[in-house]
Amino acid sequence: MPVMDGLESTRRMRAHERASQLRPAVVIALTGLGGDDVRRDAFASGVDLLLTRPLVLRGLVGALEATGLR
């Protein structure tokens, strides 16, 4: 994204939700990186589910079902 990355966007969205007392939206992030530090940063930013590419549709459905997001 040209102005900010997805993690910064998620942090700002979470701050806005808290400040406005809004129900948190579900944030699903998709990345080509799969290291532990990437996962840690994503979840610390407020991401609910982190998926890595390449993504098989069956994998998406399974991940959503496993987390109760589907």
C-alpha positions as a Markdown table, in Angstrom:
| # | Residue | x | y | z |
|---|---|---|---|---|
| 1 | Met | 0.0 | 0.0 | 0.0 |
| 2 | Pro | 1.5 | 3.4 | -0.9 |
| 3 | Val | 0.8 | 5.3 | 2.3 |
| 4 | Met | 1.1 | 2.7 | 5.0 |
| 5 | Asp | 1.4 | -1.1 | 5.3 |
| 6 | Gly | -1.3 | -3.4 | 6.4 |
| 7 | Leu | -0.1 | -3.8 | 10.0 |
| 8 | Glu | 0.0 | 0.0 | 10.5 |
| 9 | Ser | -3.5 | 0.2 | 9.0 |
| 10 | Thr | -4.7 | -2.5 | 11.4 |
| 11 | Arg | -3.2 | -0.7 | 14.4 |
| 12 | Arg | -5.0 | 2.6 | 13.4 |
| 13 | Met | -8.2 | 0.8 | 12.8 |
| 14 | Arg | -8.1 | -0.9 | 16.2 |
| 15 | Ala | -7.3 | 2.4 | 17.9 |
| 16 | His | -10.3 | 4.0 | 16.1 |
| 17 | Glu | -12.5 | 1.1 | 17.2 |
| 18 | Arg | -11.5 | 1.5 | 20.8 |
| 19 | Ala | -11.8 | 5.3 | 20.8 |
| 20 | Ser | -15.2 | 5.2 | 19.1 |
| 21 | Gln | -16.4 | 2.2 | 21.2 |
| 22 | Leu | -17.0 | 0.2 | 18.0 |
| 23 | Arg | -17.3 | -3.6 | 17.7 |
| 24 | Pro | -14.0 | -4.8 | 16.3 |
| 25 | Ala | -14.0 | -5.9 | 12.7 |
| 26 | Val | -12.4 | -9.2 | 11.7 |
| 27 | Val | -9.0 | -8.6 | 10.1 |
| 28 | Ile | -7.6 | -11.4 | 8.0 |
| 29 | Ala | -4.1 | -10.7 | 6.6 |
| 30 | Leu | -2.5 | -12.4 | 3.7 |
| 31 | Thr | 1.3 | -12.4 | 3.3 |
| 32 | Gly | 4.1 | -14.0 | 1.4 |
| 33 | Leu | 6.2 | -14.1 | 4.6 |
| 34 | Gly | 5.8 | -16.8 | 7.2 |
| 35 | Gly | 8.4 | -16.2 | 9.8 |
| 36 | Asp | 7.7 | -16.1 | 13.6 |
| 37 | Asp | 8.6 | -12.4 | 13.8 |
| 38 | Val | 6.0 | -11.6 | 11.0 |
| 39 | Arg | 3.3 | -13.6 | 12.8 |
| 40 | Arg | 4.2 | -12.0 | 16.2 |
| 41 | Asp | 4.0 | -8.5 | 14.6 |
| 42 | Ala | 0.7 | -9.2 | 12.8 |
| 43 | Phe | -1.0 | -10.5 | 15.9 |
| 44 | Ala | 0.4 | -7.6 | 18.1 |
| 45 | Ser | -1.0 | -5.2 | 15.5 |
| 46 | Gly | -4.5 | -6.6 | 16.0 |
| 47 | Val | -4.8 | -9.1 | 13.1 |
| 48 | Asp | -7.2 | -11.9 | 13.8 |
| 49 | Leu | -6.0 | -14.4 | 11.3 |
| 50 | Leu | -2.7 | -14.5 | 9.3 |
| 51 | Leu | -2.6 | -16.6 | 6.1 |
| 52 | Thr | 0.4 | -17.1 | 3.9 |
| 53 | Arg | 0.6 | -17.3 | 0.1 |
| 54 | Pro | 0.2 | -19.3 | -1.9 |
| 55 | Leu | -3.3 | -19.9 | -0.5 |
| 56 | Val | -5.4 | -22.8 | -1.5 |
| 57 | Leu | -9.2 | -22.1 | -1.2 |
| 58 | Arg | -9.7 | -25.2 | 0.9 |
| 59 | Gly | -7.0 | -23.8 | 3.3 |
| 60 | Leu | -8.9 | -20.6 | 3.6 |
| 61 | Val | -12.2 | -22.3 | 4.4 |
| 62 | Gly | -10.4 | -24.6 | 6.9 |
| 63 | Ala | -8.7 | -21.6 | 8.6 |
| 64 | Leu | -12.0 | -19.7 | 8.9 |
| 65 | Glu | -13.8 | -22.7 | 10.3 |
| 66 | Ala | -11.0 | -23.4 | 12.8 |
| 67 | Thr | -11.1 | -19.8 | 14.2 |
| 68 | Gly | -14.9 | -19.6 | 14.2 |
| 69 | Leu | -14.8 | -16.8 | 11.6 |
| 70 | Arg | -17.0 | -18.7 | 9.1 |
